[in-house]
Amino acid sequence: MKTKILGRTGLEVPIVGLGAAFIGIPTANQAAEEYPEDPNNLRGDEFLTSYMEDDLGVQTIHAAIKAGSTLIDTAPLYGGTRSEVIIGRALKARPDLAAKCTVTTKVGQLTMDTRDYRFDAILRDVEASQKRLGIEQFDLLYIHDPMEIPMEQVMGQDGALGALRKLQKEGIVRFVGVAANEPQTNAPYIETGEFDAAVVPEAWSLLNQLAAESILPAAEKHNVGLVIATPLERGLLATGPIADINYLARNFSQGCLDHVSKIQTLCRDYNIPMVAASLQWCTRHPQVAATIPGARTPEEAVENARAGAVEIPETFWEDLAPLVRYFEIGVDR
């Protein structure tokens, strides 16, 4: 597995980690239904219809680490805390693998409808994550999805950032990051220079280069290490178009699907897996250290990890460059 340094943290991370929002979910269509917006489908901090299967999730974590994806990203939101519980179980069962990996989690959001960035709430979040994961000290914690929340509340001494600074002084966390699902929220937080790293979804892939507008320049200015979520566009850039697949939060047009088929053809011409091209393209930018595709099963985790070790010639990148194109969500996509 190839590795890079995560910005000013100095942490060495694999270019392909594991996003744990879907671990242990048997099918892609079940994964697309895992995070309902209907509040009637929620109960406290658990989803009534979570499709995560604990044993399958544990197997996925173990397979990912063994294959070299030693960066695992999770959050209390994922599976209604089940993702953290599964990871904790996996690490406890295999302390030898636990010693090899870095687990990052997030604070501030417990469900799709419940977000709380007050000082005391953040301290409670961290304490609960420590118990679920079996981890006392974190290399990196992220403030999760502060969309539509006044920045001064999140960044204040009595808010999320103030709480994480306290935990830094106590040695509970080394570095602080931000992870907003909307690029227009992520960018201003990165621009403050307060954060060491950022998880960047929905903004950097072969089909989406929104990060180039504000996120990447801000990250370069402050040497913020970037971790790219949704790098495979819910799997489309791993498998190519497949009929009857529900791509979560995506509505790909036929023009977009046809374009992906062209990328797939180029990859076949070079005998390069498209998943390797898609993931490694993201990390070719100097500020991008890692990707965290959301594997569901051990097989997906291993395939993604192997993609991070594929040698890709410069001639391929030259031929791919004209095919890197931005598709508007809801228009071309």
C-alpha positions as CSV (number, residue, x, y, z in Angstrom):
1,M,0.0,0.0,0.0
2,K,1.3,3.4,-0.9
3,T,1.3,6.0,1.9
4,K,1.4,9.8,2.3
5,I,1.7,12.3,5.1
6,L,-1.5,13.8,6.3
7,G,-0.7,17.5,6.0
8,R,0.7,19.2,9.1
9,T,-0.2,16.3,11.4
10,G,2.8,14.4,10.2
11,L,0.8,11.2,10.4
12,E,1.7,8.6,7.7
13,V,-1.5,7.1,6.3
14,P,-2.3,4.7,3.5
15,I,-3.7,6.3,0.4
16,V,-6.7,4.0,0.7
17,G,-8.3,3.7,4.0
18,L,-11.7,2.4,5.0
19,G,-14.9,4.5,5.4
20,A,-17.0,2.7,8.0
21,A,-20.4,4.1,7.2
22,F,-21.6,0.9,5.5
23,I,-19.5,-1.9,7.1
24,G,-21.4,-5.2,7.4
25,I,-24.2,-4.3,5.1
26,P,-24.8,-7.2,2.7
27,T,-26.1,-5.4,-0.4
28,A,-25.6,-2.1,-2.1
29,N,-29.3,-1.4,-2.2
30,Q,-29.5,-1.9,1.5
31,A,-26.6,0.5,2.0
32,A,-28.6,3.1,0.0
33,E,-31.4,2.8,2.6
34,E,-29.2,2.9,5.7
35,Y,-29.6,6.6,6.4
36,P,-33.2,7.6,6.1
37,E,-34.3,11.2,6.3
38,D,-37.7,10.1,7.8
39,P,-37.5,10.9,11.6
40,N,-40.1,8.1,12.2
41,N,-37.3,5.6,11.3
42,L,-35.1,6.8,14.1
43,R,-35.1,5.9,17.8
44,G,-32.6,7.8,20.0
45,D,-29.2,7.2,18.6
46,E,-30.1,4.0,16.8
47,F,-31.7,3.3,13.5
48,L,-34.7,0.9,13.5
49,T,-33.8,-0.5,10.2
50,S,-30.0,-0.6,10.2
51,Y,-28.8,-3.3,7.9
52,M,-25.3,-3.6,9.5
53,E,-24.5,-7.2,10.5
54,D,-22.0,-7.3,13.3
55,D,-20.0,-10.4,12.3
56,L,-19.8,-9.3,8.7
57,G,-18.7,-5.8,9.9
58,V,-15.9,-7.3,12.1
59,Q,-14.7,-9.4,9.2
60,T,-14.6,-6.3,7.0
61,I,-12.5,-4.4,9.5
62,H,-10.1,-7.3,9.9
63,A,-9.8,-7.8,6.1
64,A,-9.2,-4.1,5.5
65,I,-6.3,-3.8,8.0
66,K,-4.7,-7.0,6.8
67,A,-4.8,-5.7,3.3
68,G,-3.1,-2.4,4.3
69,S,-6.1,-0.1,4.8
70,T,-4.9,0.9,8.3
71,L,-6.8,4.2,8.4
72,I,-10.4,3.6,9.5
73,D,-12.9,6.5,9.6
74,T,-16.1,6.3,11.5
75,A,-18.7,8.4,13.4
76,P,-21.4,7.9,16.0
77,L,-23.9,8.7,13.2
78,Y,-22.9,5.6,11.2
79,G,-25.3,2.8,11.8
80,G,-26.7,4.6,14.8
81,T,-23.4,4.0,16.7
82,R,-23.2,0.4,15.5
83,S,-20.2,1.2,13.3
84,E,-18.2,2.3,16.3
85,V,-19.4,-0.8,18.3
86,I,-18.4,-3.1,15.5
87,I,-15.0,-1.5,15.1
88,G,-14.4,-1.8,18.9
89,R,-15.3,-5.4,18.8
90,A,-13.0,-6.0,15.8
91,L,-10.1,-4.3,17.5
92,K,-10.6,-6.1,20.8
93,A,-10.6,-9.5,19.0
94,R,-7.4,-8.7,17.2
95,P,-5.1,-6.5,19.2
96,D,-2.3,-7.3,16.7
97,L,-4.3,-5.6,14.0
98,A,-5.5,-2.8,16.3
99,A,-1.8,-1.9,16.9
100,K,-1.4,-1.3,13.2
101,C,-4.3,1.0,12.5
102,T,-5.4,4.6,13.1
103,V,-9.1,5.0,13.9
104,T,-10.7,8.5,13.5
105,T,-14.2,9.4,14.6
106,K,-16.3,12.5,14.8
107,V,-18.2,14.6,17.3
108,G,-21.4,16.7,17.2
109,Q,-23.8,14.5,15.3
110,L,-25.6,11.4,16.6
111,T,-28.4,11.0,14.1
112,M,-29.6,12.6,10.9
113,D,-31.8,14.9,13.0
114,T,-29.7,15.3,16.2
115,R,-26.7,17.6,16.3
116,D,-25.2,19.3,19.3
117,Y,-22.0,21.3,19.2
118,R,-22.0,22.6,22.8
119,F,-18.9,22.1,24.9
120,D,-20.4,19.6,27.3
121,A,-22.1,17.6,24.5
122,I,-18.8,17.2,22.7
123,L,-17.1,15.9,25.8
124,R,-19.9,13.4,26.2
125,D,-19.6,12.4,22.5
126,V,-15.9,11.7,23.0
127,E,-16.4,9.7,26.2
128,A,-19.1,7.6,24.5
129,S,-16.9,6.9,21.5
130,Q,-14.0,5.9,23.7
131,K,-16.2,3.3,25.3
132,R,-17.6,2.0,22.1
133,L,-14.3,1.8,20.3
134,G,-12.2,0.8,23.3
135,I,-9.8,3.6,22.5
136,E,-8.6,6.0,25.2
137,Q,-6.5,8.4,23.0
138,F,-7.2,9.5,19.5
139,D,-4.8,10.7,16.9
140,L,-7.5,12.7,15.2
141,L,-11.1,13.7,15.9
142,Y,-13.3,15.6,13.5
143,I,-16.2,18.1,14.0
144,H,-19.0,16.4,12.1
145,D,-21.5,18.1,9.7
146,P,-21.8,21.6,11.2
147,M,-24.1,22.7,8.3
148,E,-26.5,25.5,9.0
149,I,-25.0,26.1,12.4
150,P,-23.5,29.5,13.1
151,M,-19.7,29.1,12.8
152,E,-19.1,31.2,16.0
153,Q,-21.1,28.6,18.0
154,V,-19.0,25.7,16.7
155,M,-15.7,27.5,16.9
156,G,-16.2,29.2,20.3
157,Q,-14.5,28.4,23.5
158,D,-17.8,27.0,24.8
159,G,-18.4,25.1,21.6
160,A,-17.1,22.1,19.8
161,L,-13.6,23.5,19.0
162,G,-13.2,24.7,22.6
163,A,-14.0,21.2,23.9
164,L,-11.5,19.6,21.5
165,R,-8.8,22.1,22.5
166,K,-9.4,21.0,26.1
167,L,-9.0,17.4,25.1
168,Q,-5.8,18.2,23.3
169,K,-4.3,19.7,26.4
170,E,-5.3,16.6,28.3
171,G,-3.7,14.3,25.7
172,I,-7.0,12.7,24.7
173,V,-6.7,13.8,21.1
174,R,-3.6,14.9,19.2
175,F,-5.1,16.6,16.1
176,V,-8.5,18.3,15.3
177,G,-10.3,18.2,12.0
178,V,-13.6,19.1,10.3
179,A,-15.8,16.8,8.3
180,A,-18.7,18.5,6.6
181,N,-20.8,16.6,4.1
182,E,-21.4,19.8,2.1
183,P,-18.4,21.4,0.3
184,Q,-19.8,24.9,0.8
185,T,-19.6,24.3,4.6
186,N,-16.3,22.5,4.6
187,A,-14.4,25.2,2.7
188,P,-14.9,28.1,5.3
189,Y,-13.9,25.9,8.2
190,I,-10.7,24.8,6.4
191,E,-10.0,28.5,5.5
192,T,-9.9,29.4,9.2
193,G,-6.6,27.5,9.5
194,E,-7.7,26.1,12.9
195,F,-7.9,22.5,11.6
196,D,-5.1,20.0,11.0
197,A,-7.1,17.8,8.7
198,A,-10.5,17.5,6.9
199,V,-12.7,14.8,5.6
200,V,-13.9,16.0,2.2
201,P,-17.0,14.3,0.7
202,E,-18.9,15.2,-2.4
203,A,-16.1,17.3,-3.9
204,W,-13.2,15.4,-5.4
205,S,-13.5,12.5,-7.9
206,L,-13.2,11.8,-11.6
207,L,-16.7,13.2,-11.9
208,N,-16.6,16.0,-9.3
209,Q,-13.9,18.6,-8.9
210,L,-15.7,21.1,-6.6
211,A,-12.8,21.0,-4.2
212,A,-10.6,22.9,-6.7
213,E,-12.6,26.1,-6.1
214,S,-12.0,26.8,-2.4
215,I,-11.2,23.6,-0.5
216,L,-7.9,22.7,-2.1
217,P,-6.5,26.3,-2.1
218,A,-7.4,26.7,1.6
219,A,-5.8,23.4,2.5
220,E,-2.6,24.3,0.6
221,K,-2.4,27.6,2.4
222,H,-2.7,26.1,5.9
223,N,-1.2,22.6,5.1
224,V,-4.4,20.9,6.1
225,G,-4.3,17.2,5.3
226,L,-7.3,16.1,3.2
227,V,-9.1,12.7,3.4
228,I,-11.5,12.2,0.5
229,A,-14.8,10.5,1.1
230,T,-17.1,9.4,-1.7
231,P,-14.2,9.0,-4.1
232,L,-15.9,6.2,-6.0
233,E,-19.3,8.0,-6.3
234,R,-21.1,5.3,-4.4
235,G,-19.4,2.6,-6.3
236,L,-20.0,3.8,-9.9
237,L,-16.2,4.5,-10.4
238,A,-15.3,1.0,-9.1
239,T,-17.6,-1.2,-11.1
240,G,-18.9,1.0,-14.0
241,P,-22.6,1.2,-14.7
242,I,-24.7,-1.7,-13.3
243,A,-28.4,-2.0,-13.8
244,D,-30.9,-1.8,-10.9
245,I,-28.4,-0.3,-8.4
246,N,-29.6,2.4,-6.1
247,Y,-26.7,4.9,-5.8
248,L,-27.3,6.7,-2.5
249,A,-27.9,10.4,-3.1
250,R,-27.0,10.1,-6.8
251,N,-29.1,10.5,-9.9
252,F,-26.6,9.7,-12.7
253,S,-27.8,10.7,-16.2
254,Q,-27.3,8.4,-19.1
255,G,-24.6,10.9,-20.4
256,C,-22.7,10.5,-17.1
257,L,-23.0,6.7,-17.2
258,D,-21.7,6.7,-20.8
259,H,-18.8,8.9,-19.8
260,V,-17.9,6.4,-17.1
261,S,-17.9,3.6,-19.6
262,K,-15.2,5.6,-21.6
263,I,-13.1,5.7,-18.5
264,Q,-13.6,2.0,-17.9
265,T,-12.5,1.3,-21.5
266,L,-9.3,3.3,-21.1
267,C,-8.6,1.3,-17.8
268,R,-9.1,-1.9,-19.6
269,D,-6.8,-0.9,-22.4
270,Y,-4.0,-0.3,-19.8
271,N,-5.1,-3.4,-17.7
272,I,-5.6,-1.2,-14.7
273,P,-8.6,-1.7,-12.4
274,M,-10.9,1.3,-12.6
275,V,-11.1,1.4,-8.8
276,A,-7.3,1.9,-8.7
277,A,-7.4,4.7,-11.2
278,S,-10.3,6.4,-9.4
279,L,-8.8,6.2,-5.9
280,Q,-5.2,7.1,-6.9
281,W,-6.3,10.0,-9.1
282,C,-7.7,11.6,-5.9
283,T,-4.4,11.3,-4.0
284,R,-2.2,12.6,-6.9
285,H,-3.0,16.1,-5.6
286,P,-0.2,17.0,-3.1
287,Q,-2.7,18.0,-0.3
288,V,-4.8,14.8,-0.5
289,A,-3.3,12.1,1.6
290,A,-5.9,9.4,1.6
291,T,-9.3,8.2,0.3
292,I,-11.8,6.4,2.5
293,P,-14.2,4.4,0.2
294,G,-17.1,2.9,2.1
295,A,-16.6,-0.9,1.9
296,R,-19.5,-3.0,3.0
297,T,-17.8,-6.5,2.9
298,P,-14.4,-8.0,3.3
299,E,-14.2,-8.5,-0.5
300,E,-14.8,-4.8,-1.1
301,A,-12.3,-3.8,1.5
302,V,-9.6,-6.0,0.0
303,E,-10.4,-4.8,-3.5
304,N,-10.1,-1.2,-2.4
305,A,-6.9,-1.8,-0.5
306,R,-5.2,-3.6,-3.4
307,A,-6.1,-0.6,-5.6
308,G,-3.8,1.5,-3.4
309,A,-0.8,-0.7,-4.4
310,V,-1.3,-0.8,-8.2
311,E,1.5,0.8,-10.2
312,I,0.1,3.2,-12.7
313,P,2.3,4.6,-15.5
314,E,2.4,8.4,-16.2
315,T,1.2,7.7,-19.8
316,F,-2.1,6.5,-18.3
317,W,-2.6,9.7,-16.4
318,E,-1.9,11.7,-19.5
319,D,-4.6,9.7,-21.4
320,L,-7.0,10.0,-18.5
321,A,-6.8,13.7,-18.1
322,P,-9.2,14.6,-21.0
323,L,-11.8,12.3,-19.4
324,V,-11.7,14.0,-16.0
325,R,-15.0,16.0,-16.1
326,Y,-17.3,17.7,-13.7
327,F,-21.0,16.7,-13.6
328,E,-23.6,18.8,-11.9
329,I,-25.7,17.0,-9.3
330,G,-29.2,16.7,-10.5
331,V,-28.3,17.9,-14.0
332,D,-25.8,15.7,-15.7
333,R,-25.4,13.4,-12.8
